[in-house]
Amino acid sequence: MNKKSESNRPDPKRVAVKDPGIIREFASFLRYNKKWWIAPILIVTVLMMAMVFLSASPAAPFIYALF
């Protein structure tokens, strides 16, 4: 085979590796870079976004009861 046809083939090692996903990748980032202080900020932000989203739905009376 020539070099051009070999370069178009995917690497078998890279094909077998499954994409870990955004949550698992972020968790490994926190673990290996020792950035655990980011986790509470992210969790509170996600919870606040969920409350804002749900305040426009029929669940609004239950959300307002929390405050």
DOMI-222153 format. One line per 8 residues: number of its first residue (from 1); their letters; for each residue x, y, z of N, C-alpha, C. Coordinates in Angstrom, 1 decimal. Example, Ala and Ser with C-alpha at 12.3 -4.5 7.8 and 13.67 -1.06 7.14 Angstrom:
% residues 2
1> AS> 13.2/-5.7/7.8/12.3/-4.5/7.8/13.2/-3.3/7.8 ~ 12.8/-2.2/7.1/13.7/-1.1/7.1/12.9/0.0/7.9
This chain:
% residues 67
1> MNKKSESN> 0.8/-1.2/0.0/0.0/0.0/0.0/0.9/1.2/0.0 ~ 0.3/2.3/-0.5/1.1/3.5/-0.5/0.8/4.3/0.8 ~ 1.6/5.3/1.0/1.5/6.1/2.3/0.2/6.9/2.4 ~ -0.3/7.3/1.3/-1.6/8.1/1.3/-2.7/7.3/1.8 ~ -2.9/6.0/1.4/-4.0/5.2/1.8/-3.8/4.8/3.3 ~ -2.6/4.7/3.7/-2.4/4.3/5.1/-2.7/5.5/6.1 ~ -2.5/6.7/5.6/-2.7/7.8/6.5/-4.2/8.1/6.6 ~ -5.0/7.6/5.7/-6.5/7.8/5.8/-7.1/6.8/6.8
9> RPDPKRVA> -6.5/5.8/7.2/-7.0/4.8/8.1/-7.0/5.4/9.5 ~ -8.1/5.1/10.3/-8.1/5.5/11.7/-7.1/4.7/12.5 ~ -6.6/5.2/13.5/-5.6/4.5/14.4/-6.5/3.5/15.2 ~ -6.2/2.2/15.2/-7.0/1.3/16.0/-7.0/1.6/17.5 ~ -6.0/2.1/18.0/-6.0/2.4/19.4/-6.9/3.6/19.8 ~ -7.0/4.5/18.9/-7.9/5.7/19.1/-9.3/5.4/18.9 ~ -9.6/4.4/18.0/-11.0/4.0/17.7/-11.6/3.3/18.8 ~ -10.8/2.5/19.5/-11.3/1.7/20.6/-11.6/2.5/21.9
17> VKDPGIIR> -11.0/3.7/22.0/-11.3/4.5/23.2/-12.6/5.2/23.1 ~ -13.4/5.1/24.1/-14.7/5.7/24.1/-14.6/7.1/24.7 ~ -15.4/8.0/24.2/-15.4/9.4/24.7/-16.0/9.4/26.1 ~ -15.3/9.9/27.1/-15.7/9.8/28.5/-17.0/10.6/28.8 ~ -17.3/11.6/28.1/-18.4/12.5/28.4/-18.0/13.7/29.2 ~ -18.8/14.7/29.2/-18.4/16.0/29.8/-18.4/15.9/31.3 ~ -19.3/15.2/31.9/-19.3/15.1/33.4/-18.1/14.4/33.9 ~ -17.8/13.2/33.3/-16.6/12.4/33.7/-15.3/13.2/33.4
25> EFASFLRY> -15.3/13.8/32.3/-14.1/14.6/32.0/-13.8/15.8/32.9 ~ -14.9/16.4/33.3/-14.8/17.5/34.3/-14.4/17.0/35.7 ~ -15.0/15.8/36.1/-14.6/15.3/37.3/-13.1/14.9/37.4 ~ -12.6/14.3/36.3/-11.2/14.0/36.2/-10.3/15.3/36.2 ~ -10.8/16.3/35.6/-10.1/17.6/35.7/-10.0/18.1/37.1 ~ -11.1/18.0/37.8/-11.1/18.5/39.2/-10.1/17.6/40.1 ~ -10.2/16.3/39.8/-9.3/15.4/40.6/-7.8/15.6/40.4 ~ -7.5/15.7/39.1/-6.0/15.7/38.8/-5.4/17.1/38.9
33> NKKWWIAP> -6.2/18.1/38.8/-5.7/19.5/39.0/-6.0/20.1/40.4 ~ -6.6/19.3/41.2/-6.9/19.7/42.6/-7.7/21.0/42.7 ~ -8.7/21.1/41.9/-9.6/22.2/41.8/-10.9/22.0/42.4 ~ -11.0/21.3/43.6/-12.2/20.9/44.2/-13.1/22.2/44.6 ~ -12.5/23.3/44.8/-13.2/24.5/45.2/-14.2/24.9/44.1 ~ -14.0/24.5/42.9/-14.9/24.8/41.8/-16.2/24.1/41.9 ~ -16.2/22.9/42.4/-17.4/22.1/42.5/-18.6/22.7/43.2 ~ -18.4/23.3/44.4/-19.6/23.9/45.0/-20.1/25.1/44.3
41> ILIVTVLM> -19.3/25.9/43.6/-19.7/27.0/42.8/-20.5/26.5/41.6 ~ -20.1/25.5/41.0/-20.8/24.9/39.9/-22.1/24.3/40.3 ~ -22.2/23.6/41.4/-23.4/23.0/41.9/-24.4/24.0/42.2 ~ -24.0/25.1/43.0/-25.0/26.2/43.3/-25.5/26.9/42.1 ~ -24.6/27.1/41.1/-25.0/27.7/39.9/-26.0/26.9/39.1 ~ -25.8/25.6/39.0/-26.8/24.7/38.3/-28.1/24.7/39.1 ~ -28.1/24.6/40.4/-29.3/24.6/41.2/-30.1/25.9/41.0 ~ -29.4/27.1/41.0/-30.1/28.3/40.7/-30.7/28.4/39.3
49> MAMVFLSA> -29.9/27.9/38.4/-30.5/27.9/37.0/-31.7/27.0/36.9 ~ -31.7/25.9/37.6/-32.9/25.0/37.7/-34.1/25.7/38.3 ~ -33.8/26.4/39.4/-34.9/27.2/40.0/-35.5/28.2/39.1 ~ -34.7/29.0/38.4/-35.1/30.0/37.5/-35.9/29.3/36.4 ~ -35.5/28.2/35.9/-36.2/27.5/34.8/-37.5/27.0/35.3 ~ -37.6/26.5/36.5/-38.8/25.9/37.0/-39.8/27.0/37.5 ~ -39.3/28.2/37.7/-40.2/29.3/38.2/-41.2/29.7/37.1 ~ -40.9/29.4/35.8/-41.8/29.7/34.7/-42.7/28.5/34.4
57> SPAAPFIY> -42.7/27.5/35.2/-43.5/26.3/35.0/-44.5/26.2/36.1 ~ -45.4/25.1/36.0/-46.4/24.9/37.0/-45.8/24.6/38.4 ~ -44.5/24.4/38.5/-43.9/24.1/39.8/-43.5/25.4/40.5 ~ -43.9/26.5/40.0/-43.5/27.8/40.6/-44.0/28.0/42.0 ~ -45.2/27.6/42.4/-45.6/27.8/43.8/-44.7/27.0/44.8 ~ -44.2/25.9/44.3/-43.4/25.1/45.2/-42.0/25.7/45.4 ~ -41.5/26.4/44.3/-40.2/27.0/44.4/-40.3/28.2/45.2 ~ -41.3/29.0/45.1/-41.5/30.2/45.9/-41.6/29.9/47.4
65> ALF> -42.1/28.8/47.7/-42.3/28.3/49.1/-40.9/28.1/49.7 ~ -39.9/27.8/48.9/-38.5/27.6/49.5/-37.9/28.9/50.0 ~ -38.3/30.0/49.5/-37.8/31.3/49.9/-38.7/32.0/50.8
